[in-house]
Amino acid sequence: MNGTSFANVNRAFVGTNLITSTSPEDWHKGDMRILSDSKMEVYPPQNLALGTYTCFVRNAAYKSTNFGGKVVHNTTSKTGVPTLQKSGKTLQVYTARGPKPATTVSVLTFSISPKPLVIPGLISLGHGGNTTTFIDPSFTIITPAQLHNGTTRTAHWAFPTPPGKIAGNIYWQSVMFDAANPTKTPIPVSTTDVVNFYK
């Protein structure tokens, strides 16, 4: 957003959703970032229904003019996590199925390895590889599989994390199966995203 007097903005609205956080750790419920007095960014909550939302920002004294914000489906299969996360807080992970069919289910994977894990003809993951052991020891598959919401097309996971126990990057990606064609290969996957944990 471009305008004036953004320095004192302390809240934003996307429809009826109130956003007050300026921390990327709160990305799942929406956050805002004031870049300068004339520029700011507003990130809506995850998992909103499609449509155009009336948006505005304000401070204690003034309200901006309304503007429209449109929520559309992802055009790719995408997994998203916050860029930053304090160990001890609940981690929120979302996967959008994008153009994949409504019968898609997702199995979430994570690891501390940024090296791709590729099994030719079967699957190609953006993380979880290891030069010595092929599959990194940290590679983990989370079950059961998650269905995607019929309206928002997203699958959602929430993971409590132990306080003060995790630090560093963890990579996340969904393996996606079509229940109507479960033996399809190569197995489709989402994009890979990474969260940086700090103690």
C-alpha positions in Angstrom: 0.0 0.0 0.0 1.2 3.5 -0.8 -0.1 6.6 1.0 0.8 9.0 3.8 1.0 8.9 7.6 1.4 5.1 7.9 3.9 5.4 10.7 1.2 5.6 13.4 -1.1 2.9 12.0 -1.9 0.3 14.7 -4.6 -1.9 13.1 -5.9 -3.1 9.8 -9.2 -4.7 8.8 -9.7 -7.2 6.1 -13.5 -7.5 6.1 -14.3 -8.1 9.7 -10.9 -9.6 10.5 -8.9 -7.3 12.8 -5.1 -7.4 12.3 -2.9 -5.8 15.0 0.3 -7.8 14.8 3.4 -6.6 13.1 5.2 -10.0 13.6 5.6 -12.5 10.8 5.1 -15.2 13.5 1.4 -14.3 13.4 1.0 -14.8 9.6 -1.8 -17.3 10.0 -4.1 -14.8 11.6 -2.8 -11.8 9.6 -0.1 -9.3 10.1 1.0 -5.9 8.9 4.3 -4.3 8.2 5.0 -0.6 8.2 7.9 0.0 5.8 7.9 3.8 5.9 5.5 6.6 6.5 4.3 6.3 2.9 4.3 2.5 2.4 3.0 -0.5 4.3 1.9 -4.1 3.7 -1.1 -5.9 5.0 -1.2 -9.7 5.0 -4.7 -11.2 5.4 -5.4 -14.3 7.6 -4.8 -17.6 6.0 -7.7 -19.8 4.9 -10.1 -17.0 4.0 -13.0 -17.8 1.7 -12.7 -16.5 -1.8 -14.1 -13.1 -2.5 -13.4 -9.3 -2.3 -13.0 -7.9 1.1 -13.5 -4.3 2.2 -10.2 -3.2 3.8 -8.9 -0.2 5.7 -6.2 0.8 8.2 -6.3 3.2 11.1 -4.7 4.6 14.1 -6.3 6.0 17.3 -7.5 9.1 15.6 -7.9 8.5 11.8 -9.2 5.9 9.4 -8.1 5.4 5.8 -10.5 5.3 2.9 -11.8 1.8 2.2 -10.1 -0.3 -0.5 -10.9 -3.7 -1.9 -8.7 -6.8 -1.3 -9.4 -9.9 -3.4 -8.7 -13.4 -2.2 -8.2 -15.9 -5.0 -7.1 -19.6 -5.2 -3.4 -20.3 -5.5 -2.5 -21.3 -9.0 0.2 -23.7 -7.8 0.2 -26.3 -5.0 1.9 -24.3 -2.2 2.9 -25.1 1.4 3.3 -22.1 3.7 4.8 -21.5 7.1 5.9 -18.4 9.0 9.4 -17.1 8.1 10.2 -16.9 11.8 8.9 -18.8 14.9 9.8 -18.8 18.6 10.3 -22.2 20.0 7.4 -22.9 22.4 4.7 -21.3 20.2 2.3 -23.4 18.1 3.4 -23.7 14.5 0.7 -23.2 11.8 1.2 -24.9 8.4 -1.0 -24.6 5.4 -1.0 -26.3 2.0 -3.1 -25.1 -0.9 -3.9 -27.7 -3.4 -3.9 -25.2 -6.3 -5.1 -26.7 -9.5 -5.1 -30.3 -8.2 -8.5 -32.1 -8.0 -10.9 -31.9 -5.0 -10.1 -35.5 -4.2 -6.5 -34.5 -3.2 -5.2 -35.4 0.2 -1.9 -34.1 1.6 0.8 -35.8 3.7 3.1 -33.3 5.4 6.9 -33.8 5.5 9.7 -31.9 7.2 13.4 -32.0 7.8 16.4 -29.8 8.6 18.1 -30.6 5.3 17.8 -28.2 2.4 19.2 -30.8 0.0 16.6 -32.1 -2.5 15.5 -35.7 -2.1 14.9 -37.2 -5.5 13.8 -40.7 -6.4 13.7 -40.7 -10.2 10.2 -41.6 -11.6 8.7 -41.6 -8.1 9.0 -38.4 -6.3 11.1 -35.2 -6.2 11.2 -33.3 -2.9 12.8 -30.0 -2.3 14.3 -31.0 1.1 15.2 -34.1 3.1 18.2 -35.3 1.0 21.6 -36.3 2.4 24.9 -36.8 0.5 26.0 -39.7 2.7 22.7 -41.5 3.7 20.6 -40.4 0.7 17.6 -39.7 3.0 18.5 -37.3 5.8 18.0 -38.7 9.3 15.8 -35.8 10.2 13.3 -36.5 7.4 9.9 -37.0 8.9 6.5 -37.9 7.5 3.4 -36.7 9.4 0.3 -38.9 9.3 -2.6 -39.1 8.9 -3.1 -37.4 5.6 -5.2 -34.2 5.6 -8.2 -33.4 3.4 -8.4 -30.0 1.8 -11.2 -27.7 2.7 -13.8 -27.7 0.0 -14.2 -24.0 0.0 -10.6 -22.7 0.6 -8.8 -25.7 -1.0 -6.3 -25.7 1.9 -5.2 -28.3 4.4 -4.1 -27.1 7.8 -1.9 -28.4 10.6 -1.1 -26.9 14.0 1.9 -28.2 16.0 2.8 -27.2 19.5 6.6 -26.8 19.8 8.7 -27.3 23.0 9.9 -24.1 24.6 13.6 -23.4 24.2 14.3 -26.7 22.4 14.4 -25.8 18.7 16.7 -23.5 16.8 17.5 -23.2 13.1 15.8 -23.8 9.8 13.1 -26.5 9.3 11.8 -27.3 5.8 8.2 -28.2 5.1 6.6 -29.8 2.0 3.4 -31.8 1.3 3.2 -35.0 -0.7 -0.1 -34.9 -2.5 -2.2 -37.9 -3.4 -5.3 -38.0 -5.6 -7.7 -40.4 -3.8 -9.3 -41.1 -7.3 -5.9 -42.0 -8.7 -3.7 -43.0 -5.8 -1.0 -44.8 -7.8 -0.1 -41.8 -10.0 3.6 -41.3 -10.5 5.6 -39.2 -10.2 3.9 -38.4 -6.9 2.8 -34.7 -7.0 4.2 -32.4 -4.3 3.7 -28.8 -3.1 6.3 -26.1 -3.0 8.8 -26.2 -0.1 8.8 -23.5 2.6 11.2 -22.9 5.5 10.7 -21.6 9.0 13.5 -20.3 11.1 13.1 -21.3 14.8 14.7 -19.3 17.6 14.8 -20.0 21.3 
